[in-house]
Amino acid sequence: FRERLQFLDAPAEVKERIGKEIERFKSISNNNAEGNVARDYISTLLDMPWNRQTKDSDDLKAAFQILEKDHYGLKKVKERIMEFLAVRNLTEKGKSPILCLVGPPGTGKTSIAKSLAESMKKPYVRISLGGVRDEAEIRGHRKTYVGAMPGRIADGLRKAGVKNPVMLLDEIDKVSTDYNKGDTFSALLEVLDSEQNKKFRDHYLEVQLDLSEVVFVTTANTLQTIPRPLLDRMEVISVSSYTENEKMHIAKEHLMKKQLERHGLEGGLLSISDGALWKIIRNYTKEA
């Protein structure tokens, strides 16, 4: 632990805290339950990417090609993402708006976030918030509890291994509002506020975590269930439904290839005519 602490790139306050914990750990006997708690805690603090970060890719042409390759249509969304990347290049600052992609299911919101991470050459972390109703899922448990763990945000950073990944908070409109377990939406307020998230406190880590350089992207099917204060912190981008013509292109350029591969029918074993595709689009896929 001491050796790892020597080579750890972290703020002085964090290193001091870990040093104290190691000293405390030394005085606890091996078979003591408290020893396990202390060992897990020190390991978690040493695993966190305190000052480790990746350099953003500043090649906007390549970024646009990745977005074009992965998605057909969505002109407005792509324009907004390119503006967002261009501003980051110009300012060279980590602070960035929190993008909220809103639209019907199946319009490609989650995959846009993945393409964004790929175009910025950053690690990608997806956190699904559907049905989350415990504030501790976001902020972590106090380490005095048995089986305590850091919250999903801190854990996502640990998995990414850098302090500035692209973090997708999926289905933010489906967070459960069971106030007996603490208010999850209010915990998200601090995470998604660029003024506050420099000093995010996870209950388990008990030291300040800097989230200001994380690129947060959220997705939702509707804005109705998202509280106003949280909505004000995000920049809403509507991912609208597709026209028949767009569906045709998506079917030919993306879906057909994927489905033929999935069913082992490559190499011209099956062909579908345009007429059949139009029939499917007009009579079957009436949804967004």
N, C-alpha and C positions, 0 to 999 in steps of 0.2 A: 504493500500500500504506500509506504514512504517513497519507494523508488518511483512509483507511478505519479505520486504527487509532485516529485521533483520535475518531471517532464511535462506536467499538466499546464496547458495554456489557458489560464482562467483569471478572473478578477481577483485582486488581493483578498477581498472579503471572503470569497469562496475558498481560497487556498487556506486561509486562516481557520475557517470553520472545519475544513477537512482535517487539518493538522490537529485541532482540538479533539475531534471525534476519534482520530487514530490513537491519541494519548489515552482517551477514555477506554477505548477498545482493549488497549494493552492491559488495563487493570481488571478487566472482567474475566472471570474464569471460563474455560473453554466450553464446558457442558451447560452453561447458563443460557436460558432462553433469550436473555437480553443480549448475549453475545451474538446470536444469529441476527437479531434486529439491527445491531450496530454494524455487523459485517455487510448486510444487504444495503444499509443506508450509505455506507462509505463507497461500496461498489457502484451504486447508482450515481452518486455525486461525481465519481471519477469517470463514469461513462458518458456524462452529459457533454455536448459539444459547446463549451462555454465561449471560446473565441475562435473555434474552427469554422471556416466558411469557404464556400466555393466562389470563384469569380464568375460574374454574369457573362454570358456570351453577348458580344455587342454586334453580331452580324445580323442585321435586320432582314436582309434579303433571304438568308437561310431560314430565319424564323418564319417569314411569310410563306416560303415554300413548304415548310412542315405543316403549317395551318391549312394550306391549300390541298396538300396531299391527303391529309386526314379527314377533311370535311368539305362537302360540296355546298355551295350557297353560303348562308349566314354572313352576308357581306358586311352588315352593320357591326356584328359581333367581332369579326376579324379586324375591321377598321379600328374599333375601340381598343382591341388588344394590341394592335400595332402602335397606336398612339401611346398607350401605356408603356410599351417597351422603349419607344423613342424618348419619352420623357425621362425614363430611368437612365437611358444612355447619356442624356444631356446633363442631368443633375448629378449623376453618379452617387445618389443617396439611396439608402435602403428604404426610406419611408415611402410607402406606396398606397394608393387607394385600395380599399377592399372591394373586390368585384363580386357582385351577386348575380348569378345567371338564373333568370326566372323563365319558365316555360313548361309546356306539357311534357309528359313522360316520353322518352324515346327520341327527343330532338337533338341529342348529342351534347348535353351540358357537361356531364362527367368527363366525356372524352376530350372536350375542349380544354379542360383544366390539365389533362394529361399532356396534350399537345403543347400547351403553354410551358409546362415544365421541361418538355423535350426541347422546345425552341430556345429556352433560356439556359439549357444544359445544367439544370439543377435537379437534385433528388426530389422525388414526388411522394407525398404522404397523403393517404386518403383516410379521413375519419368520418365514419357514418354516424350521424346524430339522430337517426330515426328512432323514436321511442325512448331516447335517453331521458331519464327523469330524476337522476340523482346528481346534485351539484358536485359531489365528489368525483364524478366521472370526468369533469372538466378540471377541477382544482386539486384532485388527489385526496387521500385520506391522511389524517394525522398519523405519524409513524408509531404512536403508542398502541394503535389498534393491531390486533393479530391479522397478519396477511395484508398489511397496508401497502399501497402502491402509489406511484405518482399518477397524476391525472392523464387523460388521453393526449393533451397538448404536449406536456413534458415528455411523455413516452414517445410521441410522434417525432419529436426533435431528437431523442436518443436514437431511435431507429434510423433516422435520416443521416445522423452522424455529422451534420453541419447546422449552424444556427440560422441559415437563410434558405431553407428549402421552399418549395411550393407546397402549401398545405391546403387540401381541399376539405372543407366542412360540408359534407354531403347531406342533403335533406334537412336543412336548418329549419324549415317550416314544420317539421314533424317532431320537434322536441316536445316531450310530454310536459304538460303543465300541472304536475302533481306537487303542490306546494308543501306537502308534508315532508318531502325529502330535500327541501331547499329549492331555491329558484334557479333553475339551470340557465334560463335566458339572461338573468342578471349576472351570472358568472361569465357568460359569453361577452357581456358588455365590455368588461375589462380587457378580454383577449383581443377584441376587434376594435379597440379605440387606440389610434396611433399615439395619442397623448399619454395614455396610461400604460400601454403594454410594454414599455421599456423596462418597467419594474414589476412584472407579473410575479405574484407570489403563489407558488404551488404549496399546498399544506404539507405535503410529504417532504419536499426539498428544504423548505424553511429558509431558503436564500433567494434573492431576487434573480429572476430569469428574464433575459432580454428577448422579447418577441418582436421588436420593432423592425427587424430585417426579414422576417418571414413574409412571403407573399401569400396572403390569404385569399382563397377563392371560395365562395359559398354557392350552393345551388338550392333552388326551391321550386316547387310546382305552383305555389300561390303565395301572395304577399299577405293574405288576410290574417294568417295566424301569427305573423312575426310582429312583436311589439314595436311601437313607434320609435322608442329611443335606439333600438338595435338597428332598425331600418335606416335611420338617419346617419348611421356610421358607415353604411355600405353604399356603393354605387351600383344601382340596379341596371342590368342590361337584359332586355327582353329577347329571349330566343323564341321567335315566333314559329308557327307551324309552317309546313312546306307546301309549295304549290304542286300541282300534278306534274309539271315539267321537271321540277327539282326532284320529285320522288323518282321519276324515270331515270335521271342521271345517277341518283344515289343507288338505285337498284342495279344499274349496269356497271357503274364504276367501283362500287364497294360491296354491296350485299351479295350479288351473284357469285363473285369470286370467293367470298368468305364461306357461303353455304355449300358451294361445290367442293371446296377443300374439306369442310367439316364432314361431308358425307362420302368422302373418298371418290368423287366423280370427276377428277381432273382429267386433262388430256382429251377434251372434246367428247366425253362419253355422253354428255347431255347438253342440249342447246335449247334455249327458250326464246321464242320469237318476240319481237317488239309488240305485236298484237296481243300476245298472251300477257305480257307485262302491263300493257295499258288496261286490259280487262281487270287484272288484279288490283291495280291502283284505283280504278274508277268504282269497282263494285265491292271491293273487299276492304281496302285501307281507307275508310272514311274518316278515321280519327286524325289528330294533328300530326 
